[in-house]
Structure formats: C-alpha cells, structure tokens
Amino acid sequence: SITYLYPCIRKTHLQTCFDMRLHFLAHNDMKIRPLAKADYNEWRSLWVSYLEFYETSLKADVIDETFSRFIDNDQTRQNALVAEITGELVGLVHYVFHLDTWAIQEICYLQDLFVIPQNRGKKIGQLLIEGVYERADKYGAPSVYWLTQKTNVPARKLYDRIADLTPFIHYERRKEL
C-alpha cells in the first residue's frame, strides 16, 4: 500500500521519478511517515544502531528527551520521519529548522539519517531525504543541508546523486580535558 509520495527533486524528470517511486513503494508495502508515540521502542533501537555506527552513545535521558521533542505537536523545529515496511521501522531521519543569518526564512539541517543494513540500497535513504525536502518546502525553508563523514562512501554516493557537495570544511570547538 502507498501511503505517502514525495515530489521529485528534479522537476524535469518528474514522471520518471514518480514511476520509479511508485513501483518501489508498491512492491515493498513501504510508508514514509512522521514518527509517532507508539514507535518509541523501534525508533530507539534504530537510533542506538545509528549512534553505534558513529561509535558513540547517549545517556538514556537525552534519548528520551529527543524522542519527546520529536512527538511534541506544539513545536515545529525538531522533527523526525521514519520508513516503515510491513509494520516494521527500517529507517529514520531527524531534521531541524533553524534561523539563519543569510536568509530571512529558517533553513533546514538534516541531522541524522539511518537505514538498517539489510535494507540499504533500496532507495529508502533517498525517500527519507525527499521527505525532508518536501517538509522544508512546505515550511518555507529555502535550504536543506547536512554533514557526513568523509569515509561514509555508500551514503556519499547517494548524496552525490541528489545534492551538491559544498567546499566548506566543518570545525567544532575543542573539548577541554
């Protein structure tokens, strides 16, 4: 069953993109949808797997607070979508709308993207990103951006197809020892 379809990134390929997505979704009983309260346990498992991929962890109270923000209907800045196949969550994307000094409108930071290993290569990551693109368009955000590790080659292959690599280098404040 097809629950949610997103517009294509490239308007010139609208029908081809639509046909490909329709074929994919119809044959996999897949849904891209907002995170719901009932998703906590499955979302937490995906989130912890994502954190492990990046060799990090978070305290339980941070995980719980993050989930609470995602399902809070009174805030619109911190959001999550999930990919579901036959009732099981197989991917997630977290995104944040924030103010920008270079635009009047808020822009969108795609903060986290994860698909379980056995479902990679099935365009689920692309559909999750397209879901963020659609939400950003509806929100009026003129830009969606994200970071990834240089070594994340499989993800970068997807990103190179659907986004532009910028020349910026990312820095962070040093943590005092």
C-alpha positions in Angstrom: 0.0 0.0 0.0 1.2 3.5 -0.8 0.7 6.0 2.0 2.9 8.9 1.2 4.5 10.1 -2.0 7.0 12.9 -2.3 7.6 15.2 -5.3 10.8 14.5 -7.3 13.9 16.5 -6.7 14.4 17.2 -10.4 11.3 18.6 -11.9 12.5 17.8 -15.4 12.4 14.1 -14.5 9.0 14.2 -12.7 7.2 11.4 -14.5 10.3 9.1 -14.4 10.9 9.7 -10.7 7.2 9.3 -9.9 7.0 6.0 -11.8 10.2 4.6 -10.1 9.0 5.6 -6.7 5.5 4.3 -7.3 7.0 0.9 -8.5 9.3 0.7 -5.4 6.7 1.6 -2.9 4.0 -0.6 -4.4 6.3 -3.6 -4.3 7.6 -3.1 -0.8 4.5 -2.0 1.2 6.5 1.0 2.4 5.5 4.1 4.2 7.4 7.3 4.9 5.7 9.0 7.8 6.2 11.2 10.8 7.4 9.5 14.0 4.6 8.5 16.4 4.5 7.9 20.1 3.9 4.2 19.6 7.2 4.0 17.7 9.4 4.6 20.7 10.9 1.1 21.1 11.6 0.6 17.4 12.8 4.2 17.0 15.1 3.8 20.0 16.6 0.6 18.5 17.3 2.4 15.2 18.7 5.4 17.0 21.1 3.4 19.1 22.2 1.5 16.0 22.9 4.8 14.3 24.9 6.0 17.2 26.9 2.8 17.3 27.7 3.2 13.6 29.3 6.5 14.5 31.0 4.9 17.5 29.2 7.0 20.1 26.4 6.7 22.7 24.0 9.0 24.5 22.6 8.8 28.0 19.0 7.5 28.4 17.6 10.9 29.4 19.0 12.5 26.3 17.4 9.8 24.1 14.1 10.1 25.9 14.1 13.9 25.7 14.9 13.8 22.0 12.0 11.4 21.3 9.7 13.7 23.3 10.7 16.7 21.2 10.0 14.7 18.0 6.5 13.8 19.0 5.6 17.1 20.6 2.9 18.7 18.3 3.4 22.1 19.9 6.9 22.5 18.5 7.8 22.5 14.8 11.6 22.9 14.7 12.9 19.5 15.7 11.3 16.7 13.6 11.6 13.0 12.6 10.3 10.8 9.8 10.5 7.0 9.7 10.5 4.4 6.9 8.2 1.5 7.6 7.9 -1.7 5.7 5.1 -4.1 6.6 4.7 -2.6 10.0 8.4 -2.6 10.9 10.6 0.6 11.1 13.6 0.2 8.8 14.9 3.8 8.7 14.8 7.2 10.3 15.7 10.8 9.5 15.9 13.7 12.0 15.8 17.3 10.8 15.8 20.7 12.4 14.5 24.1 11.2 16.6 27.0 12.5 17.3 30.7 11.9 20.0 31.7 9.5 22.0 34.9 9.1 22.0 34.6 5.3 18.2 34.3 4.8 15.0 35.7 6.3 13.4 32.3 6.3 14.5 29.5 8.6 16.6 26.8 6.9 16.7 23.0 7.4 19.5 20.9 8.9 19.1 17.2 8.2 20.8 16.0 11.3 20.6 12.2 11.2 19.8 9.6 8.6 19.9 5.8 9.1 18.6 2.8 7.3 19.1 -0.7 8.8 21.9 -2.5 6.9 19.7 -5.2 5.4 17.5 -2.5 3.7 20.3 -0.3 2.3 20.5 0.1 -1.4 16.7 0.1 -1.8 16.3 3.9 -2.1 14.9 4.2 1.4 17.5 6.8 2.4 16.7 8.8 -0.7 13.0 8.6 0.1 13.6 9.8 3.6 15.7 12.7 2.3 13.0 13.6 -0.2 10.5 13.6 2.7 12.7 16.2 4.4 12.8 18.2 1.2 9.1 18.2 1.0 8.7 19.2 4.6 11.3 22.0 4.1 9.4 23.3 1.0 6.1 23.3 3.0 7.8 25.1 5.9 9.2 27.7 3.5 12.9 26.8 4.2 15.0 27.7 1.1 17.8 25.3 2.0 18.4 21.8 3.3 21.9 20.8 4.3 23.7 18.0 6.2 27.1 16.7 7.1 28.6 13.2 6.8 31.9 11.5 7.4 34.4 11.5 4.6 34.7 7.8 4.9 30.9 7.1 4.6 31.3 6.1 1.0 28.0 4.4 0.4 26.0 7.3 1.8 28.1 9.8 -0.2 27.2 8.0 -3.4 23.6 8.7 -2.7 24.3 12.3 -1.6 26.3 13.0 -4.8 23.3 12.0 -6.8 20.7 14.1 -5.0 22.6 17.1 -3.6 25.5 19.4 -4.2 28.8 18.9 -2.3 29.9 22.3 -0.9 33.5 23.4 -0.5 33.1 24.1 3.3 35.1 22.3 6.0 33.5 21.7 9.3 35.1 22.7 12.6 34.0 22.2 16.2 35.1 23.7 19.5 37.7 21.7 21.2 36.6 19.9 24.3 38.7 20.8 27.3 40.3 17.9 29.0 
